[in-house]
Amino acid sequence: MNRILIIVAALSIPAMAQTPQQGQANPLSAWLRNAFTGNRNNIMRAAERMPEENYGMRPGAQQEVRTYGQQVTHAAIYNFLWCSQAKGEKNPDPGNLDKLTSKAEIIKITNESFTYCDSAYNALTDASGSEIIEITQESGRQRRIPRMGLLAQNYGHNNEVYGSLVVYLRMKNIVPRAPEPPAAEKR
């Protein structure tokens, strides 16, 4: 249990570094938007770092364990589902995402799912986040939840997916997050 708390705390540090300024309007939604952007960047960097030949890798022999590529598309599936519900729109998921195998296709659809979610997080205010919306869970059961609660669930789920991706990357001796070059080197 202590390890889980340490992992959660470590994953939260980048998001906490992006805390809204004192007195800023909508501090809760601003924090969540920044946190979502941070985990989006982590997942997309992790997707890029894994070589294509390892996208079919499973961490064990069990077929019910997702491949690396399926882990990445799992984030896309739930981005589409939960962000469409937060926006009150039909789910744009084209279906069969868990069947994609090429790195290029997986990265493309996952990036599209994050782009789709951007408008849900960008439109979020503390007031709109407090609005109760009705969603349909995967089981078909209806549930009422604050909009911000659903988007926070999406953010937390993406952190869980990223944590799984890190394990796969480490199994292949790949550092999950490459250090960004200093700004002077980017020019």
C-alpha positions, 0 to 999 in steps of 0.5 A: 500500500505504501508503494502505491501511495509513493507512485501516486505522489510521484505521478502527481508532482508534475501536475502539482508544479502546474498549480494555478496562481493564487486568486485565479478564477476557476482554480479547480478546473485550471488544475485539472486541465493542466494535470490532464495535459501533463498525463497526455504528454506522458502517455504520448511520449511513452507511446513514441519511445517504445519501438514498433516491434514491442507493441505486441509485447505482453508482460506475461503469457496470459492472453487476457493481459493487454499488449503494449499497443492495447494499453495505449489504445485503452487510454484512447477508448476511455478518452473518447467515452468519458470526454464525449459524456462530459461534452454531452455528445455521441461517442466518436470512438470508431470501434475496434481500437483494441485490434489496432497493431501498428504503432503509427495507427495507435499513436494517431488514434490516441492523439486524436482521442486526446485532441477530442478531450482537449475541448472538454477540459478547455471548456471546463470551469469550476461552475460547469464542472459542478453540474451533475450529468447523467452518464451510461457506464460500460455495464449500461447502468445510468449514473449521475456524476459531477462533470468535473468528477467524470473528467477527474476519473479520466485523468486518474485512469490515464495516470493508471495507464501511464503507470502500466506503460512504464512497466512495459518500457522498463522491461525493455530497458527504456527510460519512460520519460526522456529528459527534455533538452534545455530550451537553448538546445531546442533552437 
